[in-house]
Amino acid sequence: MSRTVALVGLVVLAGSYVVNAMDRQVFPVLLTPISHDYGFTLAQGGLLSTIFTLGIGLSGVPAGYLLDRLSRKSVIILGVFIYSVFTLLTMVAAGFWDMLAYRALSGVGEALQNAALFSAVGAYFFARRSLALGSLNFAYGLGGFVGPLAGAKLAGAGHWQMPFLVYGLIGLAFCLLIAVVIRRAFTERQEVAGDVDRPLDVAHVPPRLYNRNTVLLGVTAVVVGMSMYGYIGLYPTFLVTQLHWSSGQAALAASMFGLGALLGIPAGWLGDRVNQRVLMTVALLIGAVVGYLLFNGPTGAVAQYVLSFAEGAIASGFLFVNIYSAMQRAVRPHLIGRASGVYVSAFYVPAAFAGYLFSALVAGTGWGGAAIWQLAVLPLVGVVALLFVDVGRFANARTRTAS
């Protein structure tokens, strides 16, 4: 395939990930009117905001095995179709339990798309894996920025269902676009060393899926998922109920997280060139400070916008991208699909309960105390885990040393 055709394929697939992010990020912004209409408590709302990650997490490992049996292109289309359908069903939910089911099942589709998409792009652009995955995270950041703002506009006054209708239909349109435009030569390429078709030297990489590095990176993924989605799930509610912001202001603040996630490209670029363990450790330490300040620091609009941007840059831009690429580098090429599934499960299963845990901490310690424990202290567990990661056993270790 020519470089132009490959880049077009990347843009189309990244566009489908934009829609994914729009769907994820819009629900917390609409939580206040949804809770008002249905009479949901803060704990119920927090669970609904993040429960879709349970579907993602539980489907992560099965998605990895599915990738061994179906084409990545087919799995991507199936995933987009599933989460689009359940996004549409969210707007007609009768109550808490069926809405909970719709949100959780939408996560199943997101898991299929995520594992297949990141595996396809990671394998095709092996030599610049972190940069390529960073471009996908750029797409996620774009959707995370546009989703809440457009959702608030579409919802207007008393029409919170409209964003789910629009986003669901856009997702279905992408199913058709991917089927027509994307070539299997792009999605099904086997991993090679850079841009030349020669065998990759992976004798130094552990032969098993579950090895020291994948376990430690999995622990780090758990920590980041719990912290990040604690913030995502209830941050707009904090702004509206505690700082008395308007829904529009809260939507803009939430969108700044998506804007920060756009830094996934430079974060990935760095991940290809420096020691990833050091990069992730520094990001975790900075993220702990940002998480504390979001709920305990300055309450002015500009300060909150900057802090929300920083949270997106650290958690989504630097940590999500580099932990994901490191997990793929921690295994041999034929295990990349399964490693992607393990990462998705480790990141998203605990995150499903992040909003509920954060609401419980709020009830016991207040908003500031909840942020201290879940957004500032918890990331330190990831720092400890990373101390024992051996980057010399990564698939790109010898390539980087040689260059």
N, C-alpha and C positions, 0 to 999 in steps of 0.2 A: 504494500500500500504506500502511496505517496504521503509525504508529510502533511500536505494540504487536506487530503481525504481523512487522514487520522485526526487532525485537529478539528475538522468539521464534526466527525463522530464524537469527539470529546465534548464539543460545545453542545451538541444535541443531548447527550447523556447528562451533562452538567445541568442543562435546562430542566430535565425531569427532576433533578435533585433540588433545584430551586423551588419547584412546586411542593416537594416533600417538606422542605423547611418552612414554607409559607403555612402549610397545614399545621405543623408542629407548634409554631410560634404564635399563631393567632388565638388559640383557645384561652391561654391565661389572660389575654387582653379583654376577651369577651366574658370572662368568668363572673364579673360582678352582675351584669344583666342576666346571664344564664342562671346564676344562683338566686337572683331575685325572682325570676319566673318560676323556678322549680322549688324554691325554699331550701337550697342546699346550705349546709353548715360550712365553716372554714375548712374543717378536716375533710369533708366530702369534696369540696371544691379543689383542695390541694391534691387529693387522690385522683380526681378526674383530670387534672392538668398534667399529670405525669404517668398515668396508668398505661398509656400507649407504649411506654418503654418496656413494660412487662411483655407485651406481645412481641416487641422487637427482640428482647433478650431471650425469651423462651424459644424463639424461632431461629436464633442465631446459629447454634450448632447444627440443627437439622438443615438449615439453609446451606451450610458448608458441605454437608453430605449430598444435598440435592445438586449442588454444583458439580459433584463428581459424576452425575448421571444425566443431567440436562445441560444444554448450552447456556452460557452466561446470558446471552441475548434473550432467550426464552424466560429465564428466571427474572430478569429485569422487567420485562413486559408484564409477567404475572404479578410481580410485586407492586408495580405502579397501579395495575388494575384493582388489586385487592384494597390498597389503602384509599384509592379514589372512591370506590363503592361505599366503604364504611365511613368515609368523610361525608358523603351525601346522606347516609342514614342518620348521622349524628343530629342533623337539623330536625328530624321527625321523631326523636326519642320521646317516649312516654314518661320516663322518670329516671331516677338515679341508676338503677341496675341495668337497664338496657343501654343507656348512654355509656355506662362503664364498659359494657361489652363491646359496643361499637368502637370506642376509643382504644380499647385493648387490641381488638382484632385489626384495627387500622395499622397497629404496630407490626403485625405479622407481615403485611405487605411491605412495610418499610424495611423490615429485616431482610426480606428476600432481595429487594432492590439494592439495599446497602451492601450486602455481602457480595452479590454478583457484580455490582458496579465497581466497588473498590478492588475486587480481585481482577476484573478485566483491565482496568486502567493501571493498576499496580504492575501487572504482568507485561502489558504492552510497553509501558514507559519505565522498564525496570531500572535503567541506568540513572534515572531521575525520579525514583519512586516517590520520595517525600514531596518533591515539587509537584508531581502529577496529582497526588492525593491532596496536596494543598490547593490545587485548582478546583477540585471537587468541594473542598471546604469553603473556598471563595464563593462557589455557587450556593452552598448552604447559607453562608453569611448574607448573600444578596437576597435570598428568600426570607431569611430571618429579619432583614431590615424592611423589605417591602411588605411582608405578610401582615405584621401587626398594624402598620399604617394604612394599608389598603383595606384590611379587615375592619378597622374602626370607621373608615369612610363608608364602606359598603353597608356596615351595620346601621349607621345613622342613628336614629332614635327609635329603639324598640324593634329592630330588624336584625338581631344577631344571627339569624339563620342564613342570611344572604352570603356571607363569606364562605360558608361550607358548601353552598350550592355552586358558587363560581369556582372555587378551588378544586372541587371534585370533578367538575366538567373539564377543566383544564387538564387534570391528570389523565382522564380518559382520552383526551385528544393526543396526549403524549404517547399513549400506548400505540396508537396508529402511526404516529410519526416515527417512533423507534423501529417499528416493524418494517417500515418502508425505506428509511434512510440508512440505518446502521448496518454495516457489513459484518458478517461473522468473522472475517479475517481480522477485524479489529478486536472484537470481544473475546474470541477464542484463541488468541495467540498464546503460545507457550513461552515461558520466561527464558530469555537469553541474556547474555552479558552485554548490556548496552545495546548498540544498534547493529551489532554484527552477529550472525548466526553461528556462534561457537559455544560449546558446553561451558557452563558456569562451574567454577571450582567451589564446591560446597562441602568438601571433606571435613572441614573444621566445624561445620554446623551440626548440632545434635540431630540424630536421625528420627527422633520421636517428636510427636506433636506436643506432648506435655513434657517440657524440660524446665530447667531452672529459670531460664529467661522468660519463657512464656507464662510461667506461674507468677513470677514477680511482676511482670508487666500487666498480668491480669489483675493482681491486687491493686496496682496503680490505677488501672481503668475503673475498678470499683469505686475507689476514692474520688476520682474526678467526676464520675457519673453522679454519685450521691451529692456531691457539693454543687455541681453545675445545675442539676435539675431541682435542687432545693431552691436555688435562686430563681430559675426560670418559672417554676410552678406558682410562686406566690409573690414575686417582686412587684408586679403591677397592683396586686391587692394591697400590699404594704403602702404603695404610693397613694392609692385612692383612699384607703381607710385611715392611715396614720398621718400621712403628710397632707391629706385633703386635696390631692391633685385632681384635675379633670381626667376623664377617660382618654382624651386626646393627648394630654401631656404624658400620661402613663404609657400610652401606645408608643410615643416617640422615644421615651426612655427605654422601653423594652426593645425597640428597634435598634437602638445603639449597640445592643449585644450583637445583633446580626452584622452591623457595620464593623464591629471589632473582629468578627470571625472572618472578614475579608482578608485579614492578615495571614490566612492560611497559606497563601502562596509564598511570601517571604519566610514564613515559619518553616515551610517544607524545604525551601531552598537552603536554609541554614541546616536543617536536619540532614541534608545530603552531604554537608561539608564539615560539620563539627561533630564532636562527641555527643551523641543523642542523650546519653545518660545525664551529662552535665546540663544540657539544654533543658531537659524536662525537669530536672531538680530545681534549677533557677526559676523556671516558670511556676512550679508548685509553690515555692516560697513567696514569690510576688503575688500569686493568686490568693494566698492566705491573707495577705495584707489588704488586698482589694476587697475580698469577701467581708472582712471585718468592717471596713470603712463604708461599704454600701448601706449597712443597717445601723452603724454606730457613729458614722462620720458626718460630714456636712450635709445639710438637707436642701440646699439651694438647687435650682433646676440645672444650672450649668455643671455644678459639681457632680450631681447624680448622672447626668448624661455622660460625663467623662468616665466616671467609675463603671457605668454599665458597658461602655465601649471597651474599657480595660478588661472587664470580666469576659467579654466575648473574645477579645484578642488572646488572652491567656488560656482560658478553658477550652474554647473551641478552635481557635487559630493555632496555638502552639501545642497544647497538650493532646487534643483529640487526634490531630494529624500525625504527630510524631510518635505517640504510643501505638497508633494503628500501623504505621509503616515499620516501626520497630518490631511489632508482633509478627509481621510478615517476614521480616529479615531474620527472625529468631528460629525459623524452620526452613526446611529444604523446599525447593520449588513445587514439588508435587503435593505439598501440604498447605499451600497458601490459602486455598479455598476454606479448608477446615480451620486454619489459624484465624482467618477473617471471621468465621462463625464464632469461634471462642472469644475473640475480642468483643464482638457485638453482644454476646451474652453477658460477659463480665461487666461491660460498661452499662448495659441497659436494664438488666434484671433488677439490681439494687436501686437503680434510678427510678424505677416504677413507684417505689415507696418513699422517694425523697421528699415529695411535696407533703405527704402524710406525716412523715417524721418531722419535717420542719414545722408543720402546724402544731404537732404535739409539743415540740420544744418551745414554740411561741406561747402556748398555754401555760407552760411551767416556768419559763425564764424570760418571757417577753421577746420581742423581735430582735433586740440587740443580743440577748443571750443565745438565742437560736442561731444567729449568724456566727457567734464566737465558736460554738461547738461544731456546727456542720460546715461552715465555710472557711473557718480559720484553723481550728485544731485538727479536724479530720484530714486535710491535705498533708499534714506532717507524717501521717502513716505512709503515704505514697513516697515521701522523701526517704524514709527508712528503707522501704522496699527497693527503691532504685539504687541504693548504695551497694546492693549485692548483684546487680545486673552486670553481666560480662559482655561488653560490646565487642570483644575480640572473637566471640562466637557468632556474631551476626553474619549474614550471607555476604554483605558488602565489605566486610572487614579487610580482606586481602586486596580487593579492588581499590579501596580508598588508600591503603598503605602503598600500593604499587604506584598510584597516581600522585 
